[in-house]
């Protein structure tokens, strides 16, 4: 095994780690001089050289690495990865048995005990996401564990540790038999095409599964629906299947048009009866307001950070203003699904954005229901930022 590097933790951070906080920040350690090789095993100690935890060095946008174990004698070896993955698989046993859903998260980073690593399941295909060079250095052990513990059609991977956490574009096939894409998965009996070989995004954000189901089952019937930042149109598909009178999907990316048509088509929905618009959402809001358009139901799920020719959007700064524009084109008694995956603020802060936007719009509102990450996106209470998803259904009232 690789030699452990002893790293001293600054006194104010010691108790945080002892209480299970898994992320190693640069400011939490006395010195980073020894941190030169990604994947190095770190032995975290206090000022008296007393053991706190073991982790690994792996730079990413969140920090300098992750805690892996709180047991001094536990080796970070093949059996360590076997045990972590086996435990994660056991936690998702019920998902493997579901007939209506064949796509879910199998391993969720620090929630399952290995920060910087996620594994998603798509009907027999597994997708590993590596978020740092550090975790990628353990790839042979992790892939071996996965092969040992599951039956698979194929294993694919995505490296997300390029500059500023960007995706590294290369052949993503790892093992098994190369897939012919798209493969088709089910989510709550809705079908979606999945591409594991076309860059960073595969066609479906799995963390919104319960939100989409709620829209179909409880909100969409007879409603005019606007889906902004619509990507492949998943929310629109659910709304149409739930009996929406009409859907409008808006996204800036050119690829969203063909992808949304594909999503509608494989669910036997006439896409020509829907509006699919390739345009900057900010620009579309101005157009809709000018035309006095009003929607009964609006999905507002922007990325945490987005840049177009005229706009730079940061959720922590700009969500309130964007929501205010959304309120303007939402009918009275209409519902807005306010959603964000930004981990820089919590649900309480997010609700303050909602409150501020409605006060500026001079309309009242009612919080109808809210969602965070679903069961397969396991989180740990000692790392609140890991439960990043915040979704609130908000009714606009006079």
Secondary structure by P-SEA (a helix, b strand, c coil): ccbbbbbbbcccaaaaaaacccccccccccccccccccccccccccccccccbbbbbbbcccccbbbccccccccccaaaaaaaaaaaaaaaccccccccccccccccccccccccbbbbbcccbbbbbbccaaaaaaaaaaaaaaaacccccbbbbbbcccccccccccccccccccccccbbbbcccbbbbbbccccccccccccaaaaaaaaacccccccbbbbcccccaaaaaaaaaacccbbbbbbcccaaaaaaaaaaaaaccccccbbbbbccaaaaaaaaaaacccccbbbbbbccccccccccccccccaaaaaaaaaaaccccbbbbcccccccccaaaaaaaaaaaaaaacbbbbbcccccccccccccccccccccbbbbbbbbcc
